[in-house]
Amino acid sequence: MKENLRQTLRRLYAGESLSAIRFQAVLACIDLAIIAFFIFGPYLRTGENYLVLDYLIAAWIALELVVKAAIARRPRDWLLKSMTWVDLVILGTLLLPNLLYNFAFLRAMRIWAIGQSPLLKVGLRKIGQSELTDVIRASINVVVFLFMTTGFVYTFFFYRQDGTDGFVDALYFTVATVTTTGFGDIILPGTFGKLTAIVTMIVGISLFVRLAQAVVRPFKVTFRCPNCGLYRHDADAVHCKACGNILKIPDDGE
């Protein structure tokens, strides 16, 4: 019974069947609601129900961690996943907000997890838009970076300000810096502030270049060549460009 439950949960979390996609869609909706709570946290933290929601989200993330640990084939596999450690830190920021608030910006990583799940790939394939997978994932990477950087800047430079003004200032600075607009009306003080701006510009430009490449380059399908291992091919490829091996790439109709 226990092993059957583990197998069922594995299929639901990582499978591409209709029931698995529905399950992942529900999880994605919950994640989006949690992300919305994180984004509007600076506006809500003075409310009476803030701590209640905070601990409910902590309980949900703890439950997810327990389930994913239980369905992992080996504990080592679970521990080596980057999102495991991100979720552990997020859980800590929810349970110990006064001690670990400096790491609250990592909460934006849950958006990235949605883009990496089978839900996105299968959903686009179902509607015949598989070619948008790389574009959407690159867009998600940009959005995640913007929110992570905003959270980092807010935590280290604007946290003591009023929730509304501080968060908006952090977001405004992040967007102006990433786009290299650099209005200069809001700057981060000290050497640490300058280093933060430098890293933000370099990483931000790199992600925008990656997004531009995903938009303009020809669409490639992901299919590992059994002979040489080449992973990306033209959508209508019959032979592998690297070794000439005959490919049998499944199309959307299969």
Secondary structure, 3 states (H helix, E strand, C coil): CHHHHHHHHHHHHHCCCHHHHHHHHHHHHHHHHHHHHHHCHHHHCCCCCHHHHHHHHHHHHHHHHHHHHHHCCCHHHHHHCHHHHHHHHHHHHHHCHHHHHHHHHHHHHHHHHHHHCHHHHHHHHHCCCHHHHHHHHHHHHHHHHHHHHHHHHHHHHHCCCCHHHHHHHHHHHHHHHHCCCCCCCCCCCHHHHHHHHHHHHHHHHHHHHHHHHHHHCCCEEECCCCCCCCCEEECCCCECCCCCCECCCCCCCC
